[in-house]
Amino acid sequence: MKKVILAVLMAALLLSACRSSGNSGAERCVSEDASYEEIYLVLVNKDHILPGDWIQKIELVSDQDPWGNEVKIEKETLEHFNELQSALQEEGVDIRLDSVYRSVDEQVALWKSFEEEYGEDYCEKYLAAPGYSEHHTGLAVDVCMMKDGEAVNDNDAMLAETKLFKKVHKLAPKYGFILRYPEGKEKITGYAYEPWHLRYVGVEAADDIADQGITLEEYLEPINAE
C-alpha cells in the first residue's frame, strides 16, 4: 500500500507542475528539453517508477478504440502504430487500439477496485502498482483483434491467435514496436507472456531488441551501466 500512497502524491505533483506552467491540459504540457532516449527508451516496470516529470516530456493525442471510446496515446507512437496497422492489414491481420495511456490516478482507482474484489495479494501478483505501469507512459499499446467484424480482446481468445500474432510480432520492429513481455522472459520482465502488449521504442532500438531476442530490460542494462 505504500506504493499506492506514493503514486497518489506523485500524481498530484505532476498535475500541479503542468498547471503552474499555464497549461490547462496536462496532455499538452510538453518539455522540448527531453531527449529521444529519455522518452522512448524510458523503463517503467515493477522496479522502476514513472519519472516524476514524465507528463511534461510527452504529447498525448486522442484516438478511438473499436467501441467508440476515446483513448490517449503519445503522438509519435500513434503515427507509427497507424503505419503498422496498415501494413498488417495487407497481411490479413486487423489490429486496433484497446488499452493505451492510463494516468496514475486511473491506476489507483483500478488497484482499489481489484483490491476490494480480489484482495491485496492478487493485486500484488497480477496488477502494476500505481506509478509502475507502462501504460502511464503513453508508449505502451494493448491491441485487440478484429474478427468477423467484431473486436476480440478476451485474454484467452487472444492467446489462441498464435498465427496472427506471429505476423504482428514479425512486422512490429519495422515500425518501432517490440513485444514487451515475451514468452520465457517472465523472470526478467516481471510479467507473463502478453502477445497483445506492444511498446514503442523507435525503429533502431526495436530492430536491435528483436534481432537479439532480448527484452527492454536487457537492452537497457548496458546503457544504464554507463
CORJOHU-V72729 format. One record per run of one state. SS is the DSSP state (A for helix, B for strand, O for the rest). FROM is the first residue (numbers start at 1). LEN is the number of residues. If there is no record, write none. Layout:
BEGIN
SS:FROM:LEN / SS:FROM:LEN
END
This chain:
BEGIN
O:1:1 / A:2:19 / O:21:5 / A:26:3 / O:29:7 / A:36:5 / O:41:4 / B:45:1 / O:46:2 / B:48:1 / O:49:5 / A:54:3 / O:57:3 / B:60:5 / O:65:5 / B:70:5 / A:75:15 / O:90:5 / B:95:5 / O:100:4 / A:104:15 / O:119:1 / A:120:7 / O:127:7 / A:134:4 / O:138:2 / B:140:8 / O:148:2 / B:150:3 / O:153:2 / A:155:5 / O:160:2 / A:162:14 / O:176:1 / B:177:3 / O:180:6 / A:186:4 / O:190:7 / B:197:4 / O:201:2 / A:203:10 / O:213:3 / A:216:10 / O:226:1
END
